Amino acid sequence: SFMQISVDPAAIAEIIQEVAEAEILPRYQSLTDDEIMQKKGGEVVTIADEESERALAKKLTALLPGSIVLGEEGFAKDPTLMAALNGDAPVWIIDPIDGTKNFAAGKWPFVVIVALSLKGETVMGWIYDPVEKRLGMAEQGSGAAFNGAPAKIAAPKEFEDMSGFCAQTLISGELQPLLFDIRNACRTMSHPHCFGHEYLELIQGHADFSVIGRLFPWDHAAGVLMFSEAGGIADMITGEGYRPEILKGLMILATNHESWQQLKRFFP
C-alpha cells in the first residue's frame, strides 16, 4: 500500500527555515493590531500565520506534484479538507505557526510544523523553532533526529520524578480533577501553549510525558511520528495507535509502556 515518493527531508527542512525567516521572524514582536485577527471560535490568527501557510503550500506542492495541503488556516475556511487524509494524493499537513497565541503576544515558544501523510499515515514530519533554531525531523521507519543528531527520549523513571505536559484548558471539565491528580503525583506538569514545543522537548529527553485532549493533525502528526520513531509510546487512551484522522479522544505520550499504563490509570 506504500506508494514510493521521493522527498528529501533536508530539502523540506530548508524550505521551512526559509519561510520562517521570510514570513515569521520579521513579524515577531512587531505585529500591528490590524495584523492580529479573531477566527470563528475566538482563536487568534495573524498575518504571519496566513503568509507562512501560503508560502509553505506553494513551495511544498511545487516540490511534490499532485500533493495537496491540509493547513490549519485553510481548514478554518474549508473543513471538508480533512477528508483528503484518506484520499490517494499525498497530503502536506501544515501548522504555519503552532503557538499563535504566544507569537501574537510576542512570547516564545512557537514553531512551524509540517507532516507528510499518505493514505492516512504520517510518513515524514518536521518541527522547526525559528527563534532557538531547533529542528526535529522524522521519517517512518528511519528514526528521528534533533538538530541533525539521533533523537533521544528520556530514560524511564519513577512517576514522582517525571516532568510532563498537559494543555489542561483544552481538556473537558469533568477530567480536570484527574489532571490535578497527575500534577500532584508527578514532579512538574506544564502547559507551554505550543504542542510542537512539547514534542521538541520530548525528543531531547527534557520531558517524560504529555496528556493531550485536543487532536488536530497539524498539531500532532509530525510530533507523534518523531516521538514514536525515537522509541516513545503515543497511543490513544483506548489503546489504539494515533492516526492523523483521529480528532476526538485523549492521547497519552510516555517514554515506555509502564509509564504509559501509569498515566492511563488516572482515568476511569
N, C-alpha and C positions, 0 to 999 in steps of 0.2 A: 504493500500500500504506500510505501515511502517513495514519493516522486523525487528523483535526484534534482536538486537545484544547486547551481554553483554560486554561492555567495561568499565573498571573502570577509570574514568577521572584522578584520583590521580596517578594511575599506569602509565598512559601515561605521565603525568607531570614529573614523576620521571625519565622516560626514556629520555625525552627531556633534563632534567637537567644533567643527566649522560653524554649524548652525547656532550652537550655544554662544560661540564667540561673536557671531554677527548679530543675532536677534535677542539674546537673553542678557548676557553680561553688561552690554552698554546701557541697558534699561534698569539694571539692578540698583536700587536705592535712588533712582532718578525718574520714577514714573510720575506723570502728572495725573491729576484727579480724573481727567477725561479719558485716560488710558486704562482705568480700572472700571470694569463693568460688573453688574449683577446678572447672573444667569437665572433661569427658572429654578425655583427651589432655593434661592438665596445664595448659591455658591458664587464665589468671585472668579472672574476671568480677566486677564489683562491683555493688552496689545501684544505683549511678548509671547503669551501662550498661542495666540492666533497666528502670529507671524512665524513662530517656531514650527507649529504644526504644518503650516502651508509650505514652508521651505523643506521640511523633512519629507512630506508627502511627495513633493515634486522630485526631489533627488533620489529617494528610495524606489519609487515606481519606475524612474528612468533607468535605474541600475538593474531592476528585475522586471522586464516587460511582462505584462499580463498579471502582475501582482496588484492587490488593492489595499486600501488603507482603512483601518478602523482606528480613528483617533478620538480622544476624549471630547474635543470641541466639535468634530464632525458628528459624533454620536449625539451630542446635545441637540443638534439641529435635526438629525435624522436617525431615530432609534432603530429603524429597520436594518441598519448597517450591521448589527450584531449577528444577523443570520449568515453573514459572509464567512464566519468562523467554520461553518460546516460545509462550505462550498468547495469547489475544486481548485480555485485560484489561491496561490499563496497570499497570506494576509500580513501586512505590517500593522502591528498593534502599537499605537503611539500615545504616550503621555508627554506632551510638549514641554510642560513644566509640572512635575509632581511636587506638591508643596506650594501651590499657587498662593495660598493664604499667607504663608511665610514670606514668599517672594514679594507679594503686594505690600506687605508691611515692612519691607526692607530687611527681613530677617533670614538667616540661614537655619536649617538646611532646605534646599530644593534641588531637584535633579531632573534629568531628561531620561525617560525610559522608552526603549524600543524593543519589541519582540517580533520574531517572525514565526508565524504559525502555518502549519499545513494540515488540512483535514482535521482541524480541531486540536492538534497537538503542537505545543511550543517546541520549535526545533533550534532556535537561537535566541539569545537575549543580551541586551546591553543596558547598563545603568551608568549615567555619567553625571558627576557633580562638578559643575563648571567653576565653582569658587575654590574648592580644595583640590581640583584636578584629580578626583578619584574615579577610576573606571573599573566596573565589573563587567565581565563577559562570560558567556557560556554557550556551548554547542552540545546538543543532545548526543550523549554517548562519548563525548570527548573531554568532559570535565569543565571546570570553571576557573577563571583567572581573576585576580585583583591586581590592577596596575602591572599586568604582564607576568606575575608570578602565580603559581597554583594557589587557588583559594583554600583557606584552611579554617574550618569551623572550630568552635571551642571544644575543649576536652570535656567529657562527661563530669558532672559534679553533683554534690548533694543539692536538693531543691532549695534549701535555705541559703545556699551560696550563689544561686543563679540570678542573673540580671536579664530582664526581657522587656518586651514592648507590648503595649496594648492601646489601640486608639479607642479608649473607653467610650468617648462621646458618640462613636459610630456603632455602638452595640446596644441592642434593645434593653429597655428599662428593667425588665424582670431578671436579666442576667447581671445587673450591676452589683448586687451583693456578693455574687460568686467571684466577680473580678476583684472586689476588695479582699476576699479571702485569699486569692492568689497573691495579690500585692502584699498582704501581711505575712504570707508564708515564704516568699522569696526575698532576695536581698534588695533588689530595686525593680520597679516596673515603670517605664516612662512612655510618653506619648509625643514623639517628635513632629507630628503633623506632616509626615512625609514618609510614605511606605518605602519608597526607593532607598531612603537613608537607612531604614531598618535592615533591608537586605544587604546593603554595603557593610553595615556593622556586623551582621551575622556571618558573612563570608570572610570576614577578617578575624573571627573568633572573639569579637568585642562584646558579643551578647549571646545568650543561650536559648532564647525562645521568643515567639511572638504569638499572641492570640488575636485573630483577625475576624471581624464581623461585617466588614463591607468589602464585597468582592466585585471589582471591575477589572476586566482583563488587562487594561493599560496600567493598573497599579501593581498587578501581581504576576502576570505570565512570565516576564523576564526574570524576576527575582526568585520565583519558585524554582525555575529551571536552574538558576545559579546555585541556590541553596541545596537542591537535590543532587546536582552534579558534584557538589563539594562533599556529599555524604550525609546531608541533613534529611530529616523526615518532614514532609509538608503534605499533610492529609487533612481532609475534611473530618469533622468530629465523628461522622458516621463511619469513618474508616476508609471511605473511597478516596482515591487519589485526586489531586486538584487537576482540573482542566479549565482552559480559558472561558469556556461557555458557562461555567457554574457561577451564578450570580447571587445565590442565596445560601445561607448557612454559616457555620462557624468553621474556620480553618485554624489548625494548630501547627506551628513550626517548632521543632525541637531537634536537638543535636543527635538524639538516638531514640530507639523505641521505648526504652524505660522512662525517659524524661517525658516523652510524648504521652505515655499512659498516665504518668503522674499528673500532668496538666488536664488530661481528659477527665480524671476522677473528680475534679472540682465541679463538673457539670452533670446534671441529672441524666 
